[in-house]
């Protein structure tokens, strides 16, 4: 305890508390599953700054008359006290406790775990790449990008339609027609309607065909007055020669 509290200026305590607990210079024997269980029991977010958490313990008054065993029997032991009691609970299990060489944990050890790898708990990777298990929010210095991604995945798993964007079709974007206005008929429909009228179908179709067949003249037509003046001039010249 004294080794931790008198060295809080060390840069090791600039890191999140979940990472500082793995520093064996100050927390000898605390590993991945133990840090999760200790922080869970105290409801401390794993990505809270370590110095912020531990400075509060520095100002607590310790009763020198209390032995360690009496301190640990208190209803609310602090973080440094749990760094002793929680590992001791596993040690007392003997062979039924944690076995680093066997991934198939015993039933007793699985039942003892309250947070580590327990269904329903959250998890994130720290800066060292190790997974920390916790409940609730991770804390102010958590890797935000990964935490947002995990939250979206959890929401999508709980409600698949929650994050599905609304897709609007072209038909829904079109403006509705005014009441009473009919759609414009196509050329085929118009031709069919004209042909159904008695005595007019052939005449109208003939007019359209003639209009389509007549070539468009590229030269503009001369004014009528100009043509008449040329004709009259030719006649006058002919009469003069004849005389």
VENLIN-V995029 format. One line per field, one symbol per residue. ss: DSSP state (h for helix, s for strand, l for the rest). A space follows every 50 residues. Layout:
ss->???
This chain:
ss->lhhhhlllllhhhhlshhhhlllllllllllhhhhhhhhhhhllllllsh hhhhhhhhlllllllllhhhhhllllllhhhhhhhhhhhhhllhhhllll llllllhhhhhhlllllllllsssslllllsssslllllllllhhhhhhh hhhhhhhhlllllllllllhhhhlllllllllllllhhhhhhhhhhllll hhhhhhhhhhhhhllllllllllhhhhhhhhhhhhhhhhhhhl
